Amino acid sequence: MKKTLLTLFVAAMATVGVNAQNLVKNGDFEAWENDLPTEWAPKDKTDAPTATNIVAKVVEAGRSGKAVEISDSKYKDNYQNTRLSQKVELEAGEYVITFYAKGAVEGKKAVAGYATELKASGYKYGKKIDLSTTEWTKITMEFKLTEKKEIWVLARNDKSSGGSIFVDDFTLSKKAPTAIEKAETRKGVDVIFDLSGRRVQKAENGIFIINGVKRVVK
């Protein structure tokens, strides 16, 4: 019986980690044309967020194959944020941006984000993440859209210091919906676990594994 219950829990949790479709093109930066990464908007692209006026260079030794170098920019002795962007059309829902970054010099930071409009108020960002010059650091950001919309997903070289950053393996994926309004249970029959793997008698106000299925009980 214990083995059966454990199997139900493991099977249910395994569905949570299934890899979702990457919604950006050329996220691995393997495709280049005229010295620019295809599908991405670096320098001199008009249909791109402001402050995307950077030099993007191919990096042969990336995290997995090629990567892209996002240069810095300076204006009146002050460093500016520089961004590499791609325009995508998304349905309403919850999304996750993930990419890996490394600093060309010490003290660099990278940020994931997106823009809904081509002006400053349209930018949304995650946390600034410190970068190593020797190891690839994972950068992530989650966001939610309430309606169908065209947006620009971004990898940002932060203005906190000068120097380039390297970016590779950029993904944009939609989070799988798991919520239902109500989970019907029959006392003494349903097998219920919380997300720590502990069996409970009743599912109330939270996320549970009920008979091998992940459910949100409201």
ABEGO torsion letter per residue (X at the ends): XAAAAAAAAAAAAAAAABBBBBABBGAAGABBBGGBBBGBBBBGBABBBBGABBBBBBBABBABEBBBBBBBBBBGGBBBBBBBBBBBBBBBEBBBBBBBBBBABBGBBBBBBBBABBBAAABBBBBBBBBBAABBBBBBBBBBBABBBBBBBBBBBBAABBEBBBBBGBBBBBBBBABBABBBBBBGABBBBBAAGBBBABBBGEBBBBGGBBBBBX
